[in-house]
């Protein structure tokens, strides 16, 4: 297996693994988790689910993977239909049940189901900057890993808009995708973060980019890596999740250390785990995911087949 393929598969599997690690402690306070930290896959907890259960984060990520495979390209209408199918018919759920869904995502998918144009469905107010599009954006970064930055950014922004249309959410997705692109290329995390930020600052691809840009200027590697854990917020706010996930990558030396650090931050632990898991997998490769974690993931055999199809589709599309 080539290094690039390992990193792409690592990113996908890493995201699901991080999600499943975080599900049992979602919404728990950091201080509470510190008394009984997550050290591996555990059962029940917050949502009373078996070990290896992933949440809406992974469901929507898998819908995105499936859409890219079936369409051979980003197709907002097709993706929107799959999101509706997930919410209404439990498509790509671990056990035929939707047990966790954010309000903004739920409302946007309801608008999709009612016939609203896909890229108009997401909320675009200040209060709509949750992490519900960031948690599922990874497949776009991987599909467009060899594309120009503006092409990747455009796809990421359009995909975000299905559930989160505010420019800040779209820009968070763009930055994350640029960082993943750098990691897939084999660039070390510190350098990848700074190179992604430099590319990001030059894009100016959204009407509100200049207004929102100051929100992102603190995402330099030196600044993030210098933060203490007490300065890292792990709420559902999109910039909290983005910053926390990058911090976990920059202050860790391995895949498992990155993920355990992410989920033990508490609060929105499954999404921090998902987003950090995508980064860690892209950095370290699929071979670095502990076999005992990956093997207990719900529907792991079906997921492996889906990811194999993704790699084949990406290759045949020349991406």
ABEGO torsion letter per residue (X at the ends): XBAAAAAAAAAAAAAAAAAAAAAAABGBBAAAAAABBBABBBBEEAAGBBBGBBBAAAAAAAAAAAAAAAAGBBBAAAAAAAAAAAAAAGBGBAAGBBABBBAAAAAAAAAAAAGBBAAAABBABAAAABAAAAAAAAAAAAAAAABBAAAAAAAAAAAAAAABABAAAAAAAAAAAAAAAAAAAGBBAAAAAAAAAAAAAAAGABAAAAAAAAAAAAABAAAAAABBAAABBABABAAAAAAAAAAAAAABABAAAAAAAAAAAEEBAAAAAAAAAAAAAAAAEAAABBAAAAAABBGAAAAAAAAAAAAAAAAAAGX
